[in-house]
């Protein structure tokens, strides 16, 4: 069985609102999600992969500066 999170579950884990997750889905900037009809679910593995991709060594946007 897949380990799935609801938007409410994920919002709580990330310390953000469900509305912010909705905006992320709309803009395509958050973790991958599954949509079946009106139901939204997040695979824990997709959330973990997305979080790994957000990990940074330093702040700032300058590359090679």
Long-range contacts (C-beta under 8 A, 24 or more apart in sequence): 2-43, 3-43, 3-44, 3-45, 4-34, 4-41, 4-42, 4-43, 4-44, 5-41, 5-42, 5-43, 5-44, 5-47, 6-40, 6-41, 6-42, 7-40, 7-42, 9-42, 10-42, 10-47, 13-47
